[in-house]
Amino acid sequence: MKTNFKKIVIGALSIILMANLSSCEATKNASNTQKGGVIGAAGGAILGAIIGNNVGKKGSGGELGAVIGGVIGGGAGVLIGSKMDKQAQKIEEEIPGAIVKRIDNGIVVTFDEKSGVYFETNKFNINSDSEELLTKLANILTEYPDTNVLVVGHTDSVGGDEYNMTLSKNRANAVTNFFIQTNSLDSNRFTTSWFGEQQPISDNTTSEGRAKNRRVNLAIVPNKKMIEDAKKESGEN
C-alpha cells in the first residue's frame, strides 16, 4: 500500500513538473525540432527551421550558420535557455498569430499569410495589420537587448526565379527596416537574407502550400554579451 502511494505521489509531482515546463507552446517541441543536425553544430536545427526542407543547398548553410552560431552547453547554456524561454513565451502571449519555436539556444518565429505578417500580391510594403504585430515584436526585442536577429524572406514558385528572389529580398528588407527605422532598434543586431522560391516548406502545387511558402522567418539568438555574461555567472570563464 505504501509503495503504491509513493508511486502516486511521484507520478503527481512529475505531472506538475512537466506542466510547468510545458506552459509555453514554443518550448514543448524544443527536443524534437533538431531538423538540421546533419549539417553540423553551427546552428543546424535553427537553420533547418528557417530555411526548410532544402537546408544546405547552394552554400547557404555555412553562411547563415555562422551568424546563428553553435549550440552552447553546460551551465551557460542552461542560463541562456532560461532567458530565451521567457522571451519565447512573451512572444507567444503578445503575438498569438506567430508560429514560435524554441530550438537549441534560439527562438524561431515564422510569419506566413495565415499567421500575422503578410504582403499583398507582388508587393513588399508592410500593411497596417502587419505593422501592429511587428511593433509588438519590436517592443519585446527592445526588452531583451542581448539578442541578435536573423530575418529571412521566402516566396512561392509562382513567377520567375529571378523575380521571386528580388521579391523575397525586398520583403525581408522591409521587415528589417521596420525594426530599425520605425522602431529605432540597433541595426547591428540584424542580419537579413532571402531565398526566393528555392527553400519551400510546403507543396507549391496547392494554394494552401503556396501560402505557407510565402513567409518571413526570424531567428532570435543570444548575442556575444549574453553568452559571456552567462559563462561568467556559471563560472565557466
Summary of the structure (lengths in Angstrom):
residues: 237
radius of gyration: 19.2
end to end distance: 50.6
largest distance: 71.9
contacts: 784
relative contact order: 0.16
helix: 53%
strand: 13%
